[in-house]
Amino acid sequence: MSFNIKKISFVTLPIALGVFLIWYSLSKLTDNDIQSIKTSFKTANYWWVALSLFFGVLSHLSRAYRWQFLLEPLGYKPRFANSIMAVLIAYLLNLVIPRSGEVARAASIKKYEKIPFKKAFGTIVAERVADVIMLLFITGIAFFLQTKLLASYMFKDNKESNLISKVFFFIVLPIIGYYIYTVLKKSKNPFILKIMSFINELMDGVKSIKRMKKKWQFIFHTVFIWTMYVLMFYATTFALPETTNLPFAAIIVGFVVGGFSMALTNGGLGTYPVFVASALILYHVDDNPARAFGWIMWTAQTLMVIVFGGISFLLIPIYNKYQNN
């Protein structure tokens, strides 16, 4: 009974949170706010949004191609069409049930390429390790930029603020991080042990990439995928006049905040527009254009996943039936 409740909660709570955040954010808007957001949607330059989606498509193609580098050492070389459709189906199912996409992706490649589920799923986990490392790296850049921003508020002399932010980021922060790590290693707390297990998995993932035959190609595609993600965000900023001249710091911070918000609800439902808008407001973008940007960005990404994921879901059995005849 309790297991069923956990399963139901795992599916329904993120959706409920997303719906609540949508309702809450809309309930705070005045009629003028709603009209302003509608105007932003109507006057947005959707050619930039289309370019953003093009970068998104490139990232998916690269992700499917990168998968080959993990499967080849195991003795498997799936058809690229099946790899890309499995990736797109995974994104689609993640909109419905959190983390179900990874299972569906491994199941799809097992069915159509006869790759054992456990081996396929293991490669997907290894992929995720590389993605987490990239997200942490970009988060580090965002944190560095924010440190510089905070230092500039505390010290009027820009040179002094730059020096303090660099000293903190490159000297003080690593020392604090190393101290925390050594303390955590000795802890027996179950929650801390989970954190340490996660860190150890990351380290194992890095070691496995080092041992990979085509490690440089794998690293290139990993960097390429995340560059496309950032470019998706960047291209969309040109869709609205109010976000056209955003500084690099705002783009990186907005991207990172949006990335983490995606983990809270299914596909960032409710959370992505709210979190991204909050980040842009910090960089002096007016409230309503910031909200409009968040919704345009989220809507475009979600529609892309639904359309391409839906087509892949319908096409993959037809494609394989044709190939096997």
C-alpha positions as CSV (number, residue, x, y, z in Angstrom):
1,M,0.0,0.0,0.0
2,S,2.7,2.5,1.0
3,F,4.7,1.5,-2.1
4,N,1.7,2.4,-4.3
5,I,1.3,5.7,-2.5
6,K,5.0,6.5,-3.1
7,K,4.6,5.6,-6.8
8,I,1.5,7.8,-7.2
9,S,3.2,10.7,-5.3
10,F,6.3,10.4,-7.5
11,V,4.1,11.0,-10.6
12,T,1.5,13.4,-9.2
13,L,3.4,15.7,-6.8
14,P,5.7,17.3,-9.5
15,I,2.7,17.9,-11.7
16,A,0.7,19.3,-8.8
17,L,3.6,21.6,-7.9
18,G,3.8,22.9,-11.5
19,V,0.1,23.5,-11.7
20,F,0.2,25.3,-8.3
21,L,3.0,27.6,-9.4
22,I,1.2,28.4,-12.7
23,W,-1.9,29.3,-10.7
24,Y,0.0,31.3,-8.1
25,S,2.0,33.3,-10.6
26,L,-1.1,34.1,-12.7
27,S,-3.1,35.0,-9.6
28,K,-0.6,37.8,-8.8
29,L,-1.0,39.4,-12.2
30,T,-3.1,42.5,-12.7
31,D,-5.1,43.0,-15.9
32,N,-2.4,45.4,-17.2
33,D,0.2,42.7,-16.5
34,I,-1.7,40.1,-18.4
35,Q,-2.2,42.5,-21.3
36,S,1.5,43.4,-21.3
37,I,2.5,39.7,-21.4
38,K,0.1,39.1,-24.3
39,T,1.6,42.0,-26.2
40,S,5.1,40.5,-25.7
41,F,3.9,37.2,-27.1
42,K,2.2,38.9,-30.1
43,T,5.2,41.1,-30.9
44,A,8.0,38.6,-30.3
45,N,10.3,37.8,-33.2
46,Y,9.7,34.1,-33.6
47,W,12.5,33.7,-36.2
48,W,14.9,33.8,-33.2
49,V,12.7,31.2,-31.4
50,A,13.0,29.0,-34.5
51,L,16.8,29.4,-34.5
52,S,16.7,28.4,-30.8
53,L,14.8,25.2,-31.7
54,F,17.3,24.5,-34.5
55,F,20.0,24.5,-31.8
56,G,17.8,22.2,-29.8
57,V,17.5,19.7,-32.7
58,L,21.3,19.7,-33.1
59,S,21.7,18.9,-29.4
60,H,19.4,15.9,-29.8
61,L,21.2,14.7,-32.9
62,S,24.5,15.0,-31.1
63,R,23.2,13.2,-28.0
64,A,22.1,10.3,-30.2
65,Y,25.5,10.2,-32.0
66,R,27.4,10.4,-28.7
67,W,25.5,7.4,-27.4
68,Q,27.3,5.3,-30.1
69,F,30.7,5.9,-28.4
70,L,29.4,4.2,-25.3
71,L,27.7,1.3,-27.1
72,E,30.5,0.5,-29.6
73,P,33.0,-0.8,-26.9
74,L,30.2,-3.2,-25.8
75,G,30.0,-4.6,-29.3
76,Y,26.9,-2.9,-30.5
77,K,26.4,-0.4,-33.3
78,P,22.7,0.6,-33.5
79,R,21.3,2.4,-36.5
80,F,21.4,6.1,-36.0
81,A,17.7,6.5,-36.8
82,N,16.8,4.2,-33.9
83,S,19.2,6.0,-31.5
84,I,17.8,9.5,-32.3
85,M,14.1,8.3,-32.1
86,A,14.8,6.5,-28.7
87,V,16.4,9.8,-27.4
88,L,13.3,11.8,-28.5
89,I,10.9,9.3,-27.0
90,A,12.8,9.6,-23.8
91,Y,12.3,13.4,-23.7
92,L,8.6,13.0,-24.4
93,L,8.0,10.5,-21.6
94,N,9.9,12.6,-19.1
95,L,7.2,15.2,-19.6
96,V,4.7,12.7,-18.2
97,I,6.6,10.7,-15.6
98,P,9.9,11.9,-14.2
99,R,12.9,9.8,-15.1
100,S,10.8,7.4,-17.1
101,G,12.5,8.5,-20.3
102,E,15.8,6.8,-19.5
103,V,14.0,3.5,-19.0
104,A,12.0,3.9,-22.2
105,R,15.1,4.8,-24.1
106,A,16.9,1.6,-23.0
107,A,13.8,-0.4,-23.6
108,S,13.4,1.0,-27.2
109,I,17.0,0.2,-28.1
110,K,16.6,-3.3,-26.6
111,K,13.5,-4.0,-28.7
112,Y,14.7,-2.6,-32.0
113,E,18.5,-3.2,-31.8
114,K,18.6,-6.3,-29.5
115,I,20.9,-4.6,-27.0
116,P,20.4,-6.0,-23.5
117,F,18.4,-3.6,-21.3
118,K,21.0,-3.5,-18.5
119,K,23.9,-2.6,-20.8
120,A,21.9,0.1,-22.6
121,F,20.7,1.6,-19.3
122,G,24.2,1.5,-18.0
123,T,25.5,3.6,-20.9
124,I,22.6,6.1,-20.3
125,V,23.7,6.4,-16.7
126,A,27.3,7.1,-17.8
127,E,26.0,9.8,-20.2
128,R,24.1,11.4,-17.3
129,V,27.4,11.6,-15.3
130,A,29.0,13.6,-18.1
131,D,26.0,15.8,-18.3
132,V,26.0,16.5,-14.6
133,I,29.7,17.4,-14.8
134,M,28.9,19.9,-17.5
135,L,26.0,21.4,-15.6
136,L,28.2,21.7,-12.5
137,F,30.9,23.4,-14.6
138,I,28.4,25.9,-16.1
139,T,26.9,26.4,-12.6
140,G,30.5,27.2,-11.4
141,I,30.7,29.9,-14.1
142,A,27.4,31.3,-13.0
143,F,28.5,31.3,-9.4
144,F,31.7,33.1,-10.3
145,L,29.8,35.7,-12.2
146,Q,27.4,36.2,-9.3
147,T,30.3,36.4,-6.8
148,K,31.6,39.3,-8.9
149,L,28.2,40.9,-8.9
150,L,27.9,40.7,-5.2
151,A,31.4,42.0,-4.6
152,S,30.7,45.0,-6.8
153,Y,27.7,45.8,-4.6
154,M,29.9,45.6,-1.5
155,F,32.9,47.5,-2.9
156,K,32.5,50.5,-5.2
157,D,35.9,50.2,-6.6
158,N,35.5,47.8,-9.6
159,K,39.1,46.6,-9.5
160,E,38.8,45.7,-5.8
161,S,35.5,43.8,-6.4
162,N,37.2,41.9,-9.3
163,L,40.2,40.9,-7.1
164,I,38.0,39.9,-4.2
165,S,35.7,37.8,-6.4
166,K,38.7,36.0,-8.0
167,V,40.4,35.3,-4.6
168,F,37.1,33.9,-3.2
169,F,36.4,31.7,-6.2
170,F,39.8,30.4,-6.9
171,I,41.3,30.2,-3.4
172,V,38.8,30.4,-0.6
173,L,36.0,28.4,-2.2
174,P,38.3,25.4,-3.1
175,I,39.6,25.3,0.5
176,I,36.1,25.4,1.9
177,G,35.1,22.6,-0.6
178,Y,38.0,20.4,0.3
179,Y,37.3,20.8,4.1
180,I,33.6,20.0,3.6
181,Y,34.6,16.9,1.5
182,T,37.0,15.6,4.2
183,V,34.3,16.0,6.8
184,L,31.7,14.3,4.7
185,K,34.0,11.3,4.1
186,K,34.1,10.5,7.8
187,S,30.3,10.9,8.3
188,K,28.0,7.9,8.9
189,N,24.8,9.9,8.4
190,P,22.6,8.1,5.8
191,F,21.9,11.3,3.9
192,I,25.6,12.2,3.8
193,L,26.5,8.7,2.7
194,K,24.1,9.2,-0.3
195,I,25.8,12.4,-1.2
196,M,29.2,10.7,-1.0
197,S,27.9,7.9,-3.1
198,F,26.8,10.4,-5.7
199,I,30.2,12.1,-5.7
200,N,32.0,8.7,-6.0
201,E,29.7,7.8,-9.0
202,L,30.7,11.0,-10.7
203,M,34.4,10.2,-10.2
204,D,33.8,6.6,-11.5
205,G,32.1,8.2,-14.5
206,V,35.1,10.4,-15.2
207,K,37.5,7.4,-15.0
208,S,35.3,5.4,-17.4
209,I,35.4,8.3,-19.9
210,K,39.2,8.4,-19.6
211,R,39.4,4.7,-20.5
212,M,37.1,5.2,-23.5
213,K,38.6,4.6,-27.0
214,K,36.9,7.6,-28.5
215,K,37.0,9.7,-25.4
216,W,37.9,13.0,-27.3
217,Q,34.9,12.5,-29.6
218,F,32.7,11.8,-26.6
219,I,34.0,14.9,-24.8
220,F,33.5,17.0,-28.0
221,H,29.9,16.0,-28.3
222,T,29.3,16.6,-24.6
223,V,30.6,20.1,-24.9
224,F,28.7,20.6,-28.2
225,I,25.4,19.5,-26.6
226,W,25.7,21.9,-23.7
227,T,26.8,24.7,-26.0
228,M,23.6,24.2,-28.0
229,Y,21.6,24.3,-24.8
230,V,23.2,27.7,-23.9
231,L,22.7,28.9,-27.5
232,M,19.0,28.0,-27.3
233,F,18.6,30.3,-24.4
234,Y,20.8,33.0,-25.9
235,A,19.0,33.0,-29.3
236,T,15.6,33.4,-27.6
237,T,16.7,36.6,-25.8
238,F,16.6,38.3,-29.2
239,A,12.9,37.5,-29.6
240,L,12.0,40.4,-27.2
241,P,13.4,43.9,-27.3
242,E,13.6,44.0,-23.5
243,T,16.0,40.9,-23.4
244,T,18.0,41.7,-26.5
245,N,20.9,43.4,-24.7
246,L,21.3,41.0,-21.7
247,P,24.9,40.7,-20.4
248,F,26.6,37.3,-20.6
249,A,26.2,36.9,-16.8
250,A,22.4,37.1,-17.1
251,I,22.3,34.6,-19.9
252,I,24.4,32.0,-18.0
253,V,22.6,32.6,-14.6
254,G,19.2,32.4,-16.3
255,F,20.2,29.2,-18.1
256,V,21.5,27.5,-14.9
257,V,18.4,28.6,-12.9
258,G,16.2,27.3,-15.7
259,G,18.2,24.0,-15.9
260,F,17.8,23.3,-12.2
261,S,14.1,24.2,-12.3
262,M,13.5,21.5,-14.9
263,A,14.3,18.9,-12.2
264,L,11.6,20.1,-9.9
265,T,8.6,19.3,-12.1
266,N,7.9,17.4,-15.3
267,G,9.7,19.3,-18.0
268,G,9.9,22.4,-15.9
269,L,6.0,22.8,-15.8
270,G,5.4,26.0,-13.9
271,T,8.8,26.2,-12.4
272,Y,10.8,27.1,-15.6
273,P,9.0,30.3,-16.5
274,V,8.9,31.5,-12.9
275,F,12.5,30.7,-12.1
276,V,13.9,32.2,-15.3
277,A,11.8,35.3,-15.0
278,S,13.1,35.8,-11.4
279,A,16.7,35.5,-12.6
280,L,16.2,38.0,-15.4
281,I,14.5,40.5,-13.1
282,L,17.8,40.5,-11.1
283,Y,19.4,41.9,-14.2
284,H,16.9,44.8,-14.5
285,V,14.6,43.2,-17.0
286,D,11.0,44.5,-16.3
287,D,8.8,41.9,-14.7
288,N,6.3,41.3,-17.5
289,P,8.8,40.9,-20.4
290,A,10.8,38.6,-18.1
291,R,7.7,36.5,-17.5
292,A,6.9,36.5,-21.2
293,F,10.5,35.3,-22.0
294,G,10.2,32.5,-19.6
295,W,6.9,31.3,-21.0
296,I,8.1,31.7,-24.6
297,M,11.2,29.7,-23.9
298,W,9.4,26.9,-22.0
299,T,6.5,26.7,-24.5
300,A,8.9,26.4,-27.5
301,Q,11.0,23.7,-25.9
302,T,8.0,21.7,-24.7
303,L,6.3,21.9,-28.2
304,M,9.5,20.7,-29.8
305,V,9.7,17.7,-27.4
306,I,6.0,16.8,-28.0
307,V,6.1,17.1,-31.8
308,F,9.4,15.3,-32.4
309,G,8.9,12.8,-29.5
310,G,5.4,12.1,-30.8
311,I,6.6,11.6,-34.4
312,S,9.4,9.3,-33.1
313,F,6.9,7.3,-31.0
314,L,4.7,6.6,-34.0
315,L,7.5,6.2,-36.6
316,I,10.0,3.9,-34.8
317,P,7.9,0.7,-35.2
318,I,7.1,1.6,-38.8
319,Y,10.7,2.3,-39.6
320,N,11.9,-1.0,-38.1
321,K,9.2,-3.0,-39.8
322,Y,10.3,-1.6,-43.2
323,Q,14.0,-2.2,-42.4
324,N,13.4,-5.8,-41.4
325,N,11.4,-6.6,-44.6
